[in-house]
Amino acid sequence: MRKLKITELNRLSPEEFKNSDKNPLIVILDNIRSLHNVGSVFRTADAFKVEAVYLCGITACPPHAEIHKTALGAEDTVDWLYFKDTLQVVDKLKKEGYTVCAVEQAEGSVMLDKFQRDSEKKYAVILGNEVKGVQQTVVDNCDLCIEIPQYGTKHSLNVSVTAGIIVWQLISTPSAP
């Protein structure tokens, strides 16, 4: 096997990316402290052609050198908006027809490997603060919670790792019949 050169990857230019069709998924960051996590989520959103990233509460916004360090320019290609209040975003997206899902360990949560995506629906996923998770008031207003099964001694994943797992699963999984 030979590794491909960067010139062989046929990547979209920033202009082509901006004009391309996106996957009907919005990633919402609820009070994320780490700018490196924010940048990593932008990079994941770019890789999977996510519709947008919404930054809420204390989550930092581009342009910022620490976000750029991990986003590597994805903060310039992926559409994003800032909202002071995550509940405002939940209400807005529900009115626009999105199914809003908190990624959280909660009573009645749906395990990611059991989640059945409906191809007729648009989704928004909320990723919470590195310590406190998604705010309870936000969870209370979501349509459902999705949980990533975990089998070891730790019961949480890094926000950027969670984003990669969730986005990949929602983009790549065939929808329910």
N, C-alpha and C positions, 0 to 999 in steps of 0.2 A: 504494500500500500504506500502511496505517495500522498503526503499532505498537499492540499491545494494552496496555491498562492492567492493572496488577497485579490489579485486581478482576475482570478478564475471563478470567483464567487458570484459574479453577476448581481451585485447588490444594487438596489435602487439609489439614485441620487437623492439628495434632500428634496429637490423639486418634484421628482417622480413620486417619492413617498407621500409628500403633502397632497398630491393630486390622485393618489390611489384610493381604491375602496378599502375601508377599514372593517375590521370585525366589530359587530355590535356589542361591544363590551367597554364599560367605563370602570377604571380602577380609582377608588377613593381612598386617600390616605388621611386617617383620622388622628391628628395630633402626633405625628411621627417626629421624634427628636433628632435622629441621626440624618445628617445631610447625605451621608454615604448611602444609607438605605433609600432615600428619596432618589438619588441619582441612579441607583441600581434598578429601581422600579421603572424609571423612565427608559432605561436601556432594555428592560424586558418588554415594556409596552411597545417600543420600536420594533423589537425582534418579531413580535407576534401581531403587528399592525392593529394595536388596540385603538379604539376610537378616540379616547382621551384619558387624561389623568386629572383628577380633581384633588387639590391640596386644601386641607382644612385645618382650622385652629392654629396651633403652633408650628405646623409643618412649613418649612422654609420654601421659598419660591425661587425659580431662576430669575435672573442670572446670578449664579453664585459659584465661586471657584470650587468649593467642596462638593457641590452637586455635580459640577462638570467633571470632577475627578473620576467618578464612577459612571456617569451618564455618557461620557465621551461624545457629546454632541446631540444625543437623543432628546435632550431638553429643548433643542431647537426644532426637532422634527415632529415630535408628538404634541398634539394640541393639549393645552392645560388651562385650568381656571382655578382661581383661589376663592374660597369661601371661609368666612370667619366661623360659621356655625355648620357643623356636619348635618344637623337635623334639617337645615334649610336645603341642603343638597338632596337629602332623602326625599323630602316633600316635592322638590322640583322634578326629580327623576321619576317618581311615581306618577306625577301628573303627565309626564311625557311617555308613559307606557313601559317604563323599565321595571323589571323584577329586581328588587334591591336585596342583596344578600350580605349579611355580615359574615366574615370569616372568623369564627369564634367557637369556643367550647361552651355549649349551652344546653340546657334541657331541651330535648326535642330537635337538636341539630341533625342535619342530614350528613352522613359520612360522605366525603368526596367520592369515594369509589362506588357509592350507591346513588349519587346524584344523577338524575336524568335531565339533560338539557333539552329544552323545547326550541326547535329551530325557528319557530314563529315568534319567539320572544327576544327582547333585548335585555341584557343583564348589566347590573352594576354590582361590583364587589367592594366591600369596605374592609380595609386592613387597619388594625388598631395600633395604638401606642405600644412601644416596646416593653413597657412594664405593666400597664393597666389594661391593655387590649382595647377593643372597641367599647366606647362608652355605653353603659347600660341603657341610657335613654335612647341611644341610637339603635341598639339591639331591639328594644321594645317597638321601634317603628319600622323595622325591616320586615320584608315578606318571609324571610327564612334565614337560618344560620347554616353555613356549610362548615364542616369540621374536617381537618386532615387527620386520618387515623395515625396514631403514633404508638409505638410498641416498646420503647425503651424506658429508661428512668426519667428522662426529661419529658415535659409535657408542653413544650412550646418550641417554635422554630423562629429563626430570624425573620423579620418582616420581608426582606428582599427574597429570601428562600421561599417563604410562603407565597409571595407574589408569583414567582416563577412556576411553582407547582400548580397553583390555582389557575393562572392564566393559561398555561399549557393545557390543562385538563379541560377547561371550558372551550378553548379554541379547537382542540383536536378530537374531542369525544363526539362520536355520532349522536345526533339528537334522538330522543325517544320517538317511537313510531306513533 
